[in-house]
Amino acid sequence: MAQNSRADVNRAEDSITRICKAYGIDRIDVLTITATIVVTIYGEQFGSITQTRRIQGKT
């Protein structure tokens, strides 16, 4: 079970990183823990922006 969870975390972080790179973001930091995703992006035009999202469990 733990290996599946880690694989899901890696997949989510990789997907977010690829999306940001596709939009030309200079630097991307992604942290996924339990039910939270934190993404910080950095760019010359806007400095840094951080977004945090809670992931709702399946009902």
C-alpha beads as a LAMMPS data file, in Angstrom:
LAMMPS data file: protein, C-alpha beads

59 atoms
58 bonds

1 atom types
1 bond types

-500.0 500.0 xlo xhi
-500.0 500.0 ylo yhi
-500.0 500.0 zlo zhi

Masses

1 110.0

Atoms # bond

1 1 1 0.000 0.000 0.000
2 1 1 2.736 2.465 0.905
3 1 1 4.525 1.851 -2.398
4 1 1 1.328 2.624 -4.328
5 1 1 0.900 5.854 -2.385
6 1 1 4.481 6.915 -3.093
7 1 1 4.037 6.104 -6.779
8 1 1 0.918 8.299 -6.856
9 1 1 2.814 11.139 -5.171
10 1 1 5.671 10.855 -7.661
11 1 1 3.218 10.798 -10.575
12 1 1 1.401 13.899 -9.307
13 1 1 4.630 15.822 -8.724
14 1 1 5.974 14.816 -12.146
15 1 1 2.744 15.819 -13.909
16 1 1 2.664 19.239 -12.247
17 1 1 6.333 19.824 -13.080
18 1 1 5.787 18.875 -16.743
19 1 1 2.761 21.183 -17.042
20 1 1 4.704 24.110 -15.576
21 1 1 7.682 23.462 -17.867
22 1 1 5.335 23.381 -20.866
23 1 1 4.312 26.941 -19.938
24 1 1 7.941 28.084 -19.783
25 1 1 8.303 28.378 -16.008
26 1 1 11.967 28.857 -15.010
27 1 1 11.890 26.950 -11.722
28 1 1 9.242 24.720 -10.129
29 1 1 9.109 23.332 -6.596
30 1 1 6.392 20.759 -5.890
31 1 1 5.641 19.177 -2.517
32 1 1 2.907 16.580 -2.102
33 1 1 2.073 15.290 1.375
34 1 1 -0.949 13.393 2.647
35 1 1 -3.845 15.461 1.281
36 1 1 -1.967 18.619 0.259
37 1 1 -0.119 19.812 -2.833
38 1 1 2.125 22.872 -2.580
39 1 1 3.565 24.363 -5.784
40 1 1 5.930 27.308 -6.031
41 1 1 6.889 28.668 -9.424
42 1 1 9.567 31.236 -10.175
43 1 1 9.892 33.479 -13.204
44 1 1 11.633 36.708 -14.184
45 1 1 8.343 38.418 -15.058
46 1 1 6.523 37.668 -11.786
47 1 1 9.025 36.592 -9.131
48 1 1 7.637 33.672 -7.137
49 1 1 4.087 32.421 -6.659
50 1 1 3.017 29.684 -4.244
51 1 1 -0.305 27.851 -4.331
52 1 1 -1.507 25.268 -1.817
53 1 1 -4.401 22.922 -2.482
54 1 1 -6.092 20.360 -0.278
55 1 1 -6.957 17.083 -1.979
56 1 1 -10.373 15.786 -0.941
57 1 1 -10.686 12.080 -0.209
58 1 1 -12.848 9.841 -2.356
59 1 1 -16.444 9.536 -1.207

Bonds

1 1 1 2
2 1 2 3
3 1 3 4
4 1 4 5
5 1 5 6
6 1 6 7
7 1 7 8
8 1 8 9
9 1 9 10
10 1 10 11
11 1 11 12
12 1 12 13
13 1 13 14
14 1 14 15
15 1 15 16
16 1 16 17
17 1 17 18
18 1 18 19
19 1 19 20
20 1 20 21
21 1 21 22
22 1 22 23
23 1 23 24
24 1 24 25
25 1 25 26
26 1 26 27
27 1 27 28
28 1 28 29
29 1 29 30
30 1 30 31
31 1 31 32
32 1 32 33
33 1 33 34
34 1 34 35
35 1 35 36
36 1 36 37
37 1 37 38
38 1 38 39
39 1 39 40
40 1 40 41
41 1 41 42
42 1 42 43
43 1 43 44
44 1 44 45
45 1 45 46
46 1 46 47
47 1 47 48
48 1 48 49
49 1 49 50
50 1 50 51
51 1 51 52
52 1 52 53
53 1 53 54
54 1 54 55
55 1 55 56
56 1 56 57
57 1 57 58
58 1 58 59
